[in-house]
């Protein structure tokens, strides 16, 4: 029978060093600790294998990232193609339908302008006001096109990191010769490319409006002395001159920046 007055003392050695006591007890503790040590030695290798297996798909996914130059170039010609290239099919469909609607709307205005004008007179809307409404819609279309290109570029850049450009001065200059601002986009300068592209689209719109719209006739009916019409012509010529100058600057800037980035890479 145990005496209740006995006191049992537990020292630090009993808590912190149980392995030493196991060694004194014989070979049974050694044989039991060997599998434990072997399992501990295998754990780092297993962790390294797991990290390697996780890193390999990440590198493969990074290699499949879209190119901002390709995505923005596709959206520049066909709305939504850059978004489709980036893997966003729903947004690509929305942009493509928007472009089809814009083309159909302008075709309808061109073919049925006389009917629209006669119908608008019933609601006391003049032809000049119709032109202003159509011009405001076209301005929104230009902004939508620029957003389409910029969105495709930024989405591709978010997937693959900051874009440094194609580093081919001849190709960049040739692209800006075809469409001002395209070479800047290929060089990785989206803001500058959008600026040159906007000036180009405004110039194209003015030319189309002067050649295929009743703009001059409407101005002649509003101002019989032709003073306002003369000012409008001078303003249009000035805008076209600035657009032509920006076209030349776009080609020179694209080739110069492409050459500079190529030298930095070398």
C-alpha positions as CSV (number, residue, x, y, z in Angstrom):
1,X,0.0,0.0,0.0
2,X,1.4,3.4,-1.0
3,X,2.1,5.8,1.8
4,X,0.3,9.2,1.3
5,X,3.2,11.1,2.8
6,X,5.6,10.1,-0.1
7,X,6.5,12.9,-2.5
8,X,7.4,12.3,-6.2
9,X,9.7,14.9,-7.8
10,X,9.8,15.4,-11.6
11,X,13.0,17.0,-12.9
12,X,13.8,18.8,-16.1
13,X,15.7,15.8,-17.4
14,X,12.6,13.7,-17.1
15,X,10.7,16.2,-19.5
16,X,13.3,17.5,-21.9
17,X,15.5,14.5,-22.4
18,X,13.3,11.4,-22.7
19,X,15.5,10.0,-25.5
20,X,18.5,9.7,-23.3
21,X,16.5,7.5,-20.9
22,X,15.4,5.4,-23.8
23,X,19.0,4.7,-24.8
24,X,19.7,3.4,-21.3
25,X,16.7,1.0,-21.5
26,X,18.3,-1.1,-24.2
27,X,18.1,-1.7,-27.9
28,X,14.3,-1.6,-28.1
29,X,14.2,2.2,-28.0
30,X,16.9,2.4,-30.7
31,X,15.1,0.1,-33.0
32,X,11.9,2.1,-32.5
33,X,13.7,5.5,-33.2
34,X,15.3,4.3,-36.4
35,X,12.1,4.4,-38.5
36,X,11.2,7.8,-37.0
37,X,14.6,9.2,-38.1
38,X,14.2,7.7,-41.5
39,X,10.8,9.2,-41.9
40,X,12.2,12.6,-40.8
41,X,14.9,12.3,-43.4
42,X,12.4,11.6,-46.1
43,X,10.2,14.6,-45.4
44,X,12.4,17.3,-46.9
45,X,12.6,15.3,-50.2
46,X,8.8,15.0,-50.2
47,X,8.4,18.7,-49.6
48,X,10.9,19.6,-52.4
49,X,9.1,17.2,-54.8
50,X,5.8,18.9,-54.0
51,X,7.2,22.4,-54.5
52,X,8.7,21.3,-57.9
53,X,5.4,19.7,-59.0
54,X,3.6,22.9,-58.1
55,X,6.1,25.2,-59.8
56,X,6.1,23.3,-63.1
57,X,2.4,24.0,-64.0
58,X,3.0,27.6,-63.1
59,X,5.8,28.0,-65.5
60,X,3.8,26.2,-68.2
61,X,0.9,28.6,-67.6
62,X,3.2,31.6,-67.8
63,X,4.5,30.5,-71.2
64,X,0.9,30.4,-72.5
65,X,0.2,34.0,-71.6
66,X,-1.2,36.2,-74.4
67,X,0.9,38.9,-76.1
68,X,-0.3,42.5,-75.7
69,X,0.9,43.4,-79.2
70,X,-1.1,40.6,-80.8
71,X,-4.2,41.1,-78.7
72,X,-4.4,44.9,-79.4
73,X,-3.6,44.4,-83.1
74,X,-6.4,41.9,-83.5
75,X,-8.9,44.3,-81.7
76,X,-7.7,47.2,-83.8
77,X,-9.1,45.5,-87.0
78,X,-11.9,43.4,-85.6
79,X,-13.5,44.3,-82.4
80,X,-13.4,41.6,-79.8
81,X,-10.8,39.5,-81.5
82,X,-8.2,40.6,-78.9
83,X,-10.5,39.6,-76.1
84,X,-11.1,36.3,-77.7
85,X,-7.4,35.8,-78.0
86,X,-7.1,36.6,-74.3
87,X,-9.7,33.9,-73.5
88,X,-12.7,36.2,-72.7
89,X,-15.3,34.8,-75.1
90,X,-18.3,36.7,-73.6
91,X,-16.7,40.1,-73.9
92,X,-15.4,39.3,-77.3
93,X,-18.9,38.5,-78.5
94,X,-20.2,41.8,-77.0
95,X,-17.6,43.9,-78.8
96,X,-18.1,42.0,-82.1
97,X,-21.9,42.6,-81.9
98,X,-21.2,46.3,-81.2
99,X,-19.1,46.6,-84.3
100,X,-21.8,45.0,-86.4
101,X,-24.4,47.3,-84.9
102,X,-22.3,50.4,-85.7
103,X,-21.7,49.3,-89.3
104,X,-25.4,48.6,-89.8
105,X,-26.4,51.8,-88.2
106,X,-24.2,53.9,-90.4
107,X,-25.3,52.0,-93.5
108,X,-28.9,52.7,-92.6
109,X,-28.2,56.4,-92.1
110,X,-26.5,56.6,-95.5
111,X,-29.3,54.8,-97.4
112,X,-32.3,56.4,-95.7
113,X,-31.1,59.9,-94.8
114,X,-33.8,61.6,-96.8
115,X,-36.6,59.6,-95.1
116,X,-35.1,60.2,-91.7
117,X,-34.9,64.0,-92.4
118,X,-38.6,64.2,-93.6
119,X,-39.7,62.2,-90.6
120,X,-37.7,64.5,-88.2
121,X,-39.4,67.6,-89.6
122,X,-42.6,66.3,-88.3
123,X,-41.1,66.5,-84.8
124,X,-39.6,70.0,-85.5
125,X,-36.1,68.6,-85.7
126,X,-33.9,70.3,-88.3
127,X,-31.3,68.5,-90.4
128,X,-28.5,70.4,-88.7
129,X,-29.6,68.9,-85.4
130,X,-29.7,65.4,-86.9
131,X,-26.1,65.9,-88.0
132,X,-25.1,67.0,-84.5
133,X,-26.8,63.9,-83.1
134,X,-25.0,61.6,-85.6
135,X,-21.7,63.3,-84.9
136,X,-22.0,62.8,-81.1
137,X,-22.8,59.1,-81.7
138,X,-19.7,58.8,-83.9
139,X,-17.6,60.4,-81.2
140,X,-18.8,57.7,-78.8
141,X,-18.0,55.0,-81.4
142,X,-14.4,56.3,-81.7
143,X,-14.0,56.2,-77.9
144,X,-15.4,52.7,-77.8
145,X,-12.9,51.5,-80.4
146,X,-10.0,53.0,-78.5
147,X,-11.3,51.3,-75.3
148,X,-11.6,48.0,-77.2
149,X,-7.9,48.2,-78.2
150,X,-6.7,49.4,-74.8
151,X,-8.7,46.7,-72.9
152,X,-7.2,43.9,-75.1
153,X,-3.7,45.3,-74.4
154,X,-4.1,45.7,-70.7
155,X,-5.7,42.3,-70.2
156,X,-2.9,40.5,-72.0
157,X,-0.4,42.5,-70.0
158,X,-2.0,41.5,-66.7
159,X,-1.5,37.9,-67.7
160,X,2.1,38.0,-68.8
161,X,3.6,41.0,-66.9
162,X,4.8,44.4,-68.2
163,X,5.2,44.4,-72.0
164,X,8.6,45.7,-73.3
165,X,7.8,45.9,-77.0
166,X,8.7,43.8,-80.1
167,X,12.1,45.6,-80.4
168,X,11.9,45.7,-84.2
169,X,12.2,49.3,-85.5
170,X,11.4,48.5,-89.1
171,X,8.2,46.6,-88.3
172,X,7.1,49.3,-85.8
173,X,7.7,52.1,-88.3
174,X,5.8,50.2,-91.0
175,X,2.9,49.6,-88.7
176,X,2.6,53.3,-87.9
177,X,2.8,54.0,-91.6
178,X,-0.3,51.9,-92.2
179,X,-2.2,53.1,-89.1
180,X,-0.7,55.9,-86.9
181,X,-0.3,54.7,-83.3
182,X,-0.1,51.0,-84.2
183,X,3.7,51.0,-84.1
184,X,3.6,52.7,-80.7
185,X,1.4,49.9,-79.4
186,X,3.8,47.3,-80.8
187,X,6.6,49.2,-78.9
188,X,4.8,48.8,-75.6
189,X,3.6,52.5,-75.5
190,X,-0.1,52.2,-75.2
191,X,-0.8,55.8,-74.2
192,X,1.1,57.3,-77.0
193,X,-0.4,54.8,-79.5
194,X,-3.9,55.7,-78.4
195,X,-3.2,59.4,-78.9
196,X,-1.9,59.0,-82.5
197,X,-4.7,56.6,-83.2
198,X,-7.3,59.1,-82.0
199,X,-5.9,61.8,-84.3
200,X,-6.0,59.4,-87.2
201,X,-9.6,58.4,-86.6
202,X,-10.7,62.0,-86.4
203,X,-9.0,62.8,-89.7
204,X,-10.7,59.8,-91.4
205,X,-14.1,60.8,-90.0
206,X,-13.7,64.4,-91.3
207,X,-12.8,63.1,-94.8
208,X,-15.8,60.7,-94.8
209,X,-18.1,63.4,-93.5
210,X,-17.0,65.9,-96.2
211,X,-17.3,63.4,-99.1
212,X,-20.3,61.3,-98.1
213,X,-22.5,63.5,-96.0
214,X,-24.7,66.5,-96.6
215,X,-22.5,68.6,-94.3
216,X,-21.7,71.3,-96.9
217,X,-25.3,71.6,-98.1
218,X,-26.6,72.0,-94.6
219,X,-24.1,74.8,-93.9
220,X,-25.0,76.5,-97.1
221,X,-28.7,76.5,-96.2
222,X,-27.9,77.8,-92.7
223,X,-25.6,80.6,-93.9
224,X,-26.5,82.1,-97.3
225,X,-23.4,84.4,-97.3
226,X,-21.1,81.4,-97.1
227,X,-19.0,82.9,-94.4
228,X,-19.5,80.1,-91.9
229,X,-18.9,77.6,-94.6
230,X,-15.6,79.2,-95.4
231,X,-14.6,79.0,-91.8
232,X,-15.6,75.4,-91.6
233,X,-13.4,74.6,-94.6
234,X,-10.4,76.3,-93.0
235,X,-11.0,74.5,-89.7
236,X,-11.3,71.2,-91.5
237,X,-8.1,71.8,-93.5
238,X,-6.3,72.7,-90.3
239,X,-7.4,69.5,-88.6
240,X,-6.3,67.5,-91.6
241,X,-2.9,69.2,-91.7
242,X,-2.4,68.4,-88.0
243,X,-3.5,64.8,-88.5
244,X,-1.0,64.4,-91.5
245,X,1.8,65.9,-89.3
246,X,1.0,63.5,-86.5
247,X,1.0,60.6,-89.0
248,X,4.6,61.5,-90.0
249,X,5.6,61.9,-86.3
250,X,4.0,58.6,-85.5
251,X,6.1,56.8,-88.1
252,X,9.3,58.5,-87.0
253,X,8.6,58.0,-83.3
254,X,7.8,54.3,-83.7
255,X,11.0,53.6,-85.6
256,X,13.1,55.6,-83.2
257,X,11.7,54.0,-80.1
258,X,11.9,50.5,-81.6
259,X,15.6,51.1,-82.4
260,X,16.3,52.4,-78.9
261,X,14.6,49.4,-77.2
262,X,16.5,47.1,-79.5
263,X,19.8,48.6,-78.4
264,X,18.9,48.3,-74.8
265,X,18.1,44.7,-75.2
266,X,21.5,44.1,-76.9
